[in-house]
Amino acid sequence: MSSETASSETASSDAAFGLEFATTPSPERRAAAEREEILADPGFGKHFTDHMATVQWTLDGGWHDASIHPYGPLSLDPSASVLHYAQEIFEGLKAYRHTDGAVWSFRPEANARRFQRSARRLALPELPVETFVESIRRLVRTDVDWVPSAPETSLYLRPFMIATESFLGVRAAQAVAYHCIASPAGAYFTSGPKPVSIWLSTEYARAGKGGTGAAKTGGNYASSLLPQQEAYEHGCQQVMFLDSVEGKYLEELGGMNVVLVKADGTLVTPDSDSILEGITRDSILQLAEDRGLRVERRRVTLDEWRDGVADGSITEAFACGTAAVVTPIAELRGEGFTIGSPTVGAGELTMSLRNELTDIQYGRRPDPHGWMTRLTDPA
Protein backbone atom coordinates (compact mmCIF):
# COMPACT_ATOMS: atom_id res chain seq x y z
CA MET A 1 0.00 0.00 0.00
CA SER A 2 1.39 3.44 -0.89
CA SER A 3 2.00 6.06 1.78
CA GLU A 4 -0.57 8.29 0.04
CA THR A 5 -3.24 5.60 0.31
CA ALA A 6 -2.35 4.88 3.93
CA SER A 7 -2.46 8.56 4.85
CA SER A 8 -5.83 8.91 3.17
CA GLU A 9 -7.21 5.94 5.08
CA THR A 10 -5.78 7.18 8.38
CA ALA A 11 -7.37 10.58 7.88
CA SER A 12 -10.81 9.18 7.09
CA SER A 13 -13.70 10.55 9.09
CA ASP A 14 -16.37 8.63 10.95
CA ALA A 15 -19.02 10.27 8.80
CA ALA A 16 -17.70 8.39 5.78
CA PHE A 17 -18.84 5.17 7.40
CA GLY A 18 -22.28 6.39 8.46
CA LEU A 19 -21.55 6.15 12.21
CA GLU A 20 -20.06 8.67 14.61
CA PHE A 21 -17.63 7.03 17.06
CA ALA A 22 -18.02 9.03 20.25
CA THR A 23 -14.94 8.80 22.49
CA THR A 24 -15.10 8.83 26.28
CA PRO A 25 -11.59 8.82 27.77
CA SER A 26 -11.04 6.47 30.68
CA PRO A 27 -10.60 8.28 34.01
CA GLU A 28 -8.54 5.32 35.23
CA ARG A 29 -5.85 4.96 32.58
CA ARG A 30 -2.89 2.98 33.81
CA ALA A 31 0.15 5.05 34.67
CA ALA A 32 3.02 4.96 32.18
CA ALA A 33 5.24 3.03 34.60
CA GLU A 34 2.61 0.32 35.14
CA ARG A 35 1.94 0.06 31.42
CA GLU A 36 5.63 -0.26 30.57
CA GLU A 37 6.02 -2.99 33.20
CA ILE A 38 3.20 -4.93 31.54
CA LEU A 39 4.62 -4.40 28.04
CA ALA A 40 8.00 -5.75 29.17
CA ASP A 41 6.41 -9.20 29.61
CA PRO A 42 2.77 -9.16 28.42
CA GLY A 43 2.28 -12.88 27.73
CA PHE A 44 -0.88 -13.53 25.70
CA GLY A 45 -4.41 -12.49 26.62
CA LYS A 46 -3.50 -11.59 30.21
CA HIS A 47 -3.65 -7.79 30.16
CA PHE A 48 -6.01 -5.39 28.43
CA THR A 49 -5.81 -1.80 27.30
CA ASP A 50 -7.69 1.12 28.84
CA HIS A 51 -10.51 1.32 26.29
CA MET A 52 -12.82 -0.78 24.13
CA ALA A 53 -15.00 -0.21 21.08
CA THR A 54 -18.76 -0.83 21.06
CA VAL A 55 -21.55 -0.60 18.48
CA GLN A 56 -25.16 -1.51 19.26
CA TRP A 57 -27.73 -3.09 16.92
CA THR A 58 -31.50 -3.54 17.13
CA LEU A 59 -33.91 -4.95 14.60
CA ASP A 60 -35.73 -1.61 14.29
CA GLY A 61 -32.77 0.75 14.61
CA GLY A 62 -29.95 -1.08 12.84
CA TRP A 63 -26.37 -0.25 13.85
CA HIS A 64 -26.05 2.74 16.17
CA ASP A 65 -24.32 4.20 19.26
CA ALA A 66 -20.75 3.59 18.11
CA SER A 67 -18.27 4.49 20.81
CA ILE A 68 -14.79 4.17 22.24
CA HIS A 69 -15.11 4.06 26.01
CA PRO A 70 -13.36 2.77 29.15
CA TYR A 71 -12.65 -0.97 29.25
CA GLY A 72 -14.87 -2.62 31.82
CA PRO A 73 -17.48 -5.29 32.63
CA LEU A 74 -20.50 -5.79 30.41
CA SER A 75 -24.00 -5.54 31.85
CA LEU A 76 -26.22 -8.40 30.71
CA ASP A 77 -29.67 -9.47 31.78
CA PRO A 78 -29.69 -13.11 33.03
CA SER A 79 -32.09 -13.89 30.17
CA ALA A 80 -29.79 -12.49 27.47
CA SER A 81 -29.92 -14.79 24.44
CA VAL A 82 -26.17 -15.32 24.28
CA LEU A 83 -26.20 -16.99 27.69
CA HIS A 84 -28.78 -19.55 26.64
CA TYR A 85 -28.40 -20.14 22.90
CA ALA A 86 -24.74 -19.23 22.30
CA GLN A 87 -25.45 -16.64 19.60
CA GLU A 88 -21.88 -15.33 19.55
CA ILE A 89 -19.00 -14.84 17.12
CA PHE A 90 -15.50 -13.39 17.35
CA GLU A 91 -12.36 -12.56 15.41
CA GLY A 92 -8.65 -12.29 16.12
CA LEU A 93 -6.08 -10.06 14.45
CA LYS A 94 -3.01 -8.04 15.38
CA ALA A 95 -1.62 -4.51 15.19
CA TYR A 96 2.14 -4.15 14.62
CA ARG A 97 4.42 -1.24 15.45
CA HIS A 98 6.91 -0.55 12.68
CA THR A 99 10.35 0.97 13.14
CA ASP A 100 9.09 4.52 12.42
CA GLY A 101 6.53 4.19 15.23
CA ALA A 102 3.50 3.85 12.94
CA VAL A 103 1.04 1.06 13.78
CA TRP A 104 -0.34 -1.21 11.06
CA SER A 105 -2.81 -4.09 10.93
CA PHE A 106 -2.72 -7.14 8.66
CA ARG A 107 -5.66 -7.72 6.30
CA PRO A 108 -8.38 -6.32 8.62
CA GLU A 109 -10.84 -6.27 5.73
CA ALA A 110 -10.44 -10.05 5.38
CA ASN A 111 -11.23 -10.46 9.08
CA ALA A 112 -14.24 -8.18 8.64
CA ARG A 113 -15.59 -10.26 5.76
CA ARG A 114 -15.08 -13.50 7.71
CA PHE A 115 -16.86 -11.84 10.65
CA GLN A 116 -19.81 -11.22 8.32
CA ARG A 117 -19.84 -14.85 7.18
CA SER A 118 -19.78 -16.02 10.78
CA ALA A 119 -22.64 -13.63 11.62
CA ARG A 120 -24.69 -14.95 8.72
CA ARG A 121 -24.30 -18.54 9.95
CA LEU A 122 -25.23 -17.63 13.53
CA ALA A 123 -28.25 -15.54 12.45
CA LEU A 124 -26.60 -12.34 13.65
CA PRO A 125 -26.60 -8.98 11.84
CA GLU A 126 -23.64 -8.34 9.54
CA LEU A 127 -21.43 -5.47 10.69
CA PRO A 128 -20.30 -3.37 7.69
CA VAL A 129 -16.65 -3.97 6.77
CA GLU A 130 -15.91 -0.24 7.04
CA THR A 131 -17.35 -0.06 10.56
CA PHE A 132 -15.33 -3.11 11.66
CA VAL A 133 -12.08 -1.57 10.39
CA GLU A 134 -12.91 1.86 11.77
CA SER A 135 -13.60 0.43 15.24
CA ILE A 136 -10.11 -1.09 15.21
CA ARG A 137 -8.53 2.10 13.93
CA ARG A 138 -10.23 4.21 16.60
CA LEU A 139 -9.38 1.83 19.42
CA VAL A 140 -5.73 1.54 18.43
CA ARG A 141 -5.39 5.32 18.09
CA THR A 142 -6.87 5.79 21.55
CA ASP A 143 -4.64 3.14 23.15
CA VAL A 144 -1.62 3.50 20.87
CA ASP A 145 0.76 3.57 23.85
CA TRP A 146 -0.23 -0.06 24.50
CA VAL A 147 1.23 -1.28 21.21
CA PRO A 148 4.58 -2.90 22.16
CA SER A 149 7.72 -2.27 20.13
CA ALA A 150 9.97 -5.21 21.12
CA PRO A 151 10.75 -7.73 18.35
CA GLU A 152 7.88 -10.06 17.40
CA THR A 153 5.43 -8.41 19.81
CA SER A 154 2.06 -6.97 18.83
CA LEU A 155 -1.30 -5.72 20.05
CA TYR A 156 -3.84 -8.53 19.76
CA LEU A 157 -7.33 -7.36 18.81
CA ARG A 158 -10.45 -9.33 19.71
CA PRO A 159 -13.64 -8.13 17.99
CA PHE A 160 -16.75 -10.05 19.08
CA MET A 161 -20.52 -9.92 18.79
CA ILE A 162 -23.10 -11.21 21.25
CA ALA A 163 -26.90 -11.47 21.33
CA THR A 164 -28.09 -9.22 24.16
CA GLU A 165 -31.87 -9.38 23.85
CA SER A 166 -33.62 -10.45 27.05
CA PHE A 167 -35.80 -13.20 25.65
CA LEU A 168 -35.95 -16.98 26.13
CA GLY A 169 -37.78 -17.85 22.93
CA VAL A 170 -35.73 -19.85 20.43
CA ARG A 171 -35.22 -17.41 17.56
CA ALA A 172 -32.59 -14.98 16.33
CA ALA A 173 -32.06 -12.16 18.81
CA GLN A 174 -33.36 -8.70 17.95
CA ALA A 175 -30.76 -6.85 20.02
CA VAL A 176 -27.03 -7.37 19.58
CA ALA A 177 -23.80 -5.73 20.74
CA TYR A 178 -20.48 -5.60 18.92
CA HIS A 179 -17.35 -5.00 20.97
CA CYS A 180 -13.62 -4.93 20.34
CA ILE A 181 -11.00 -5.23 23.07
CA ALA A 182 -7.21 -5.19 22.81
CA SER A 183 -4.42 -7.03 24.60
CA PRO A 184 -0.64 -6.57 24.26
CA ALA A 185 0.98 -9.83 23.14
CA GLY A 186 4.54 -10.96 23.68
CA ALA A 187 6.55 -12.98 21.20
CA TYR A 188 4.80 -16.35 20.83
CA PHE A 189 8.16 -18.10 20.56
CA THR A 190 10.81 -16.39 22.67
CA SER A 191 13.68 -18.37 21.13
CA GLY A 192 12.32 -19.18 17.69
CA PRO A 193 9.45 -21.45 16.59
CA LYS A 194 9.53 -24.84 18.27
CA PRO A 195 8.13 -27.94 16.52
CA VAL A 196 5.11 -29.28 18.38
CA SER A 197 3.53 -32.69 18.86
CA ILE A 198 -0.10 -33.11 17.78
CA TRP A 199 -2.60 -35.60 19.22
CA LEU A 200 -5.15 -37.12 16.83
CA SER A 201 -8.63 -37.18 18.35
CA THR A 202 -10.66 -40.12 17.08
CA GLU A 203 -13.44 -40.04 19.68
CA TYR A 204 -14.44 -36.42 19.23
CA ALA A 205 -15.23 -34.24 16.20
CA ARG A 206 -14.71 -30.49 16.04
CA ALA A 207 -17.66 -29.86 13.70
CA GLY A 208 -20.11 -31.72 11.49
CA LYS A 209 -21.30 -31.35 7.91
CA GLY A 210 -23.69 -28.43 7.67
CA GLY A 211 -22.72 -27.25 11.17
CA THR A 212 -20.84 -24.17 12.34
CA GLY A 213 -17.30 -25.36 11.61
CA ALA A 214 -16.69 -22.62 9.03
CA ALA A 215 -17.81 -19.90 11.47
CA LYS A 216 -15.59 -18.41 14.14
CA THR A 217 -17.92 -19.00 17.06
CA GLY A 218 -17.17 -19.89 20.65
CA GLY A 219 -19.05 -23.18 20.56
CA ASN A 220 -16.52 -24.66 18.14
CA TYR A 221 -13.73 -23.87 20.56
CA ALA A 222 -15.69 -25.11 23.57
CA SER A 223 -16.11 -28.49 21.87
CA SER A 224 -12.34 -28.72 21.35
CA LEU A 225 -11.40 -28.16 25.00
CA LEU A 226 -11.98 -31.73 26.22
CA PRO A 227 -9.96 -33.34 23.40
CA GLN A 228 -7.32 -30.65 23.95
CA GLN A 229 -7.03 -31.86 27.54
CA GLU A 230 -6.63 -35.37 26.16
CA ALA A 231 -3.79 -34.11 23.99
CA TYR A 232 -2.02 -32.66 27.03
CA GLU A 233 -2.38 -35.97 28.83
CA HIS A 234 -0.51 -37.63 25.95
CA GLY A 235 2.28 -35.07 26.04
CA CYS A 236 1.05 -33.14 22.99
CA GLN A 237 0.56 -29.40 22.60
CA GLN A 238 -2.34 -29.43 20.12
CA VAL A 239 -5.19 -31.67 18.98
CA MET A 240 -6.04 -32.68 15.40
CA PHE A 241 -9.56 -33.52 14.23
CA LEU A 242 -10.81 -35.72 11.41
CA ASP A 243 -14.06 -35.31 9.49
CA SER A 244 -17.19 -36.37 11.35
CA VAL A 245 -18.68 -38.46 8.50
CA GLU A 246 -16.03 -40.97 7.44
CA GLY A 247 -13.43 -40.25 10.10
CA LYS A 248 -10.48 -40.42 7.69
CA TYR A 249 -10.04 -36.92 6.26
CA LEU A 250 -7.96 -34.25 7.98
CA GLU A 251 -9.88 -31.19 9.17
CA GLU A 252 -7.95 -28.77 11.38
CA LEU A 253 -6.44 -28.36 14.82
CA GLY A 254 -8.31 -26.98 17.80
CA GLY A 255 -7.50 -23.43 16.71
CA MET A 256 -5.18 -23.64 13.70
CA ASN A 257 -5.12 -24.83 10.10
CA VAL A 258 -2.70 -27.52 8.94
CA VAL A 259 -0.49 -27.62 5.82
CA LEU A 260 1.63 -30.49 4.46
CA VAL A 261 4.69 -29.84 2.27
CA LYS A 262 5.65 -32.34 -0.42
CA ALA A 263 9.16 -33.09 -1.64
CA ASP A 264 8.62 -31.06 -4.82
CA GLY A 265 7.55 -27.98 -2.83
CA THR A 266 3.81 -28.48 -3.30
CA LEU A 267 1.73 -27.30 -0.34
CA VAL A 268 -1.38 -29.34 0.48
CA THR A 269 -4.09 -28.16 2.88
CA PRO A 270 -7.41 -29.83 3.77
CA ASP A 271 -10.52 -28.44 2.11
CA SER A 272 -13.90 -28.85 3.79
CA ASP A 273 -17.04 -26.81 4.44
CA SER A 274 -16.55 -27.43 8.17
CA ILE A 275 -13.08 -25.83 8.34
CA LEU A 276 -12.55 -22.18 9.29
CA GLU A 277 -11.08 -20.23 6.38
CA GLY A 278 -7.74 -19.19 7.85
CA ILE A 279 -6.51 -15.74 6.85
CA THR A 280 -2.95 -16.59 7.92
CA ARG A 281 -3.15 -19.88 6.01
CA ASP A 282 -4.44 -18.23 2.84
CA SER A 283 -1.74 -15.56 3.04
CA ILE A 284 1.01 -18.15 3.38
CA LEU A 285 -0.37 -20.13 0.47
CA GLN A 286 -0.46 -16.95 -1.63
CA LEU A 287 3.20 -16.29 -0.84
CA ALA A 288 4.00 -19.85 -1.88
CA GLU A 289 2.18 -19.36 -5.18
CA ASP A 290 4.12 -16.12 -5.68
CA ARG A 291 7.26 -18.24 -5.63
CA GLY A 292 5.86 -20.48 -8.34
CA LEU A 293 5.04 -23.32 -5.94
CA ARG A 294 1.95 -25.42 -6.43
CA VAL A 295 -0.85 -25.21 -3.85
CA GLU A 296 -3.54 -27.86 -3.46
CA ARG A 297 -6.69 -27.24 -1.45
CA ARG A 298 -8.44 -30.61 -1.33
CA ARG A 299 -9.51 -33.48 0.89
CA VAL A 300 -6.50 -35.09 2.57
CA THR A 301 -6.62 -38.47 4.28
CA LEU A 302 -4.70 -39.46 7.37
CA ASP A 303 -3.22 -42.33 5.35
CA GLU A 304 -1.83 -39.87 2.80
CA TRP A 305 0.07 -38.10 5.57
CA ARG A 306 1.33 -41.37 7.04
CA ASP A 307 2.34 -42.90 3.71
CA GLY A 308 3.87 -39.65 2.46
CA VAL A 309 6.18 -39.38 5.43
CA ALA A 310 7.09 -43.07 5.11
CA ASP A 311 8.07 -42.85 1.43
CA GLY A 312 9.59 -39.35 1.60
CA SER A 313 7.01 -37.61 -0.57
CA ILE A 314 5.92 -35.43 2.37
CA THR A 315 8.87 -33.59 3.88
CA GLU A 316 7.37 -30.95 6.19
CA ALA A 317 4.16 -30.20 8.08
CA PHE A 318 3.06 -27.07 9.90
CA ALA A 319 0.11 -25.46 11.62
CA CYS A 320 -0.79 -21.80 11.12
CA GLY A 321 -2.98 -19.18 12.74
CA THR A 322 -3.02 -15.58 13.95
CA ALA A 323 -1.36 -16.10 17.34
CA ALA A 324 1.67 -18.21 16.41
CA VAL A 325 1.67 -17.42 12.65
CA VAL A 326 3.40 -20.71 11.75
CA THR A 327 4.18 -23.64 14.05
CA PRO A 328 6.23 -26.56 12.69
CA ILE A 329 4.73 -29.99 13.43
CA ALA A 330 7.24 -32.48 14.81
CA GLU A 331 4.89 -35.46 14.90
CA LEU A 332 1.29 -36.60 14.88
CA ARG A 333 0.41 -39.13 17.57
CA GLY A 334 -2.66 -41.30 17.93
CA GLU A 335 -3.75 -44.48 19.64
CA GLY A 336 -1.05 -46.98 18.70
CA PHE A 337 0.82 -44.93 16.10
CA THR A 338 3.13 -41.96 15.52
CA ILE A 339 3.73 -40.10 12.27
CA GLY A 340 7.06 -38.41 12.75
CA SER A 341 8.44 -35.46 10.83
CA PRO A 342 11.17 -36.34 8.33
CA THR A 343 12.95 -33.07 9.18
CA VAL A 344 14.88 -32.35 12.34
CA GLY A 345 13.34 -29.23 13.85
CA ALA A 346 11.50 -26.77 11.62
CA GLY A 347 11.44 -27.40 7.87
CA GLU A 348 13.28 -25.04 5.53
CA LEU A 349 10.24 -24.02 3.46
CA THR A 350 8.07 -23.74 6.57
CA MET A 351 10.47 -21.26 8.15
CA SER A 352 11.11 -19.38 4.94
CA LEU A 353 7.39 -18.71 4.45
CA ARG A 354 6.96 -17.76 8.10
CA ASN A 355 9.83 -15.29 7.89
CA GLU A 356 8.46 -13.75 4.69
CA LEU A 357 5.01 -13.26 6.18
CA THR A 358 6.23 -11.77 9.47
CA ASP A 359 8.64 -9.50 7.57
CA ILE A 360 5.64 -8.09 5.69
CA GLN A 361 3.63 -7.69 8.89
CA TYR A 362 6.41 -5.81 10.68
CA GLY A 363 7.34 -3.70 7.67
CA ARG A 364 10.73 -5.33 7.10
CA ARG A 365 10.02 -6.07 3.44
CA PRO A 366 7.63 -4.79 0.74
CA ASP A 367 3.94 -5.63 0.87
CA PRO A 368 3.20 -6.78 -2.71
CA HIS A 369 -0.48 -7.56 -2.12
CA GLY A 370 -1.44 -4.43 -0.18
CA TRP A 371 -2.31 -6.48 2.88
CA MET A 372 -1.20 -3.90 5.45
CA THR A 373 -3.47 -1.08 6.64
CA ARG A 374 -1.95 1.81 8.55
CA LEU A 375 -3.83 2.67 11.72
CA THR A 376 -1.68 5.51 13.08
CA ASP A 377 0.88 7.93 11.72
CA PRO A 378 4.62 7.54 12.46
CA ALA A 379 5.64 8.60 15.95
Buried (B, 14 or more C-beta within 10 A) or exposed (E): BEEEEBEEBBEEEBEEBBBEBEBEEBEEBBEEEEBEEBBEEBEBEEBBBBBBBBBBBBEEEEBEBBBBBEBEEEEBEEEBBBBEBBBBBBBBBBBBBBEEEBBBBBBBBBBBBBBBBBBEBBEBBBBBBBBBBBBBBBBBBBBBBBBBEEEBBBBBBBBBBBBBBEBEEEEBBBBBBBBBBBBBBBBBEEEEBBBBBBBBBBEBBBBEEEBBBBBBBBBBBEBBEEBBEBBEEBEBBBBBBBBBEEEEBBBBBBBBBBBBBBEEBBBBBBEBEBBBBBBBBBBBBBBBEEEEBEBBBEEBBBEBBBEBBEEEBBBBBBBBBBBBBBBBBBBBBBEEEEBEBBBEBBBEBBBBBBBBBBEBBBBEEEBEEEBBBBBBBEE
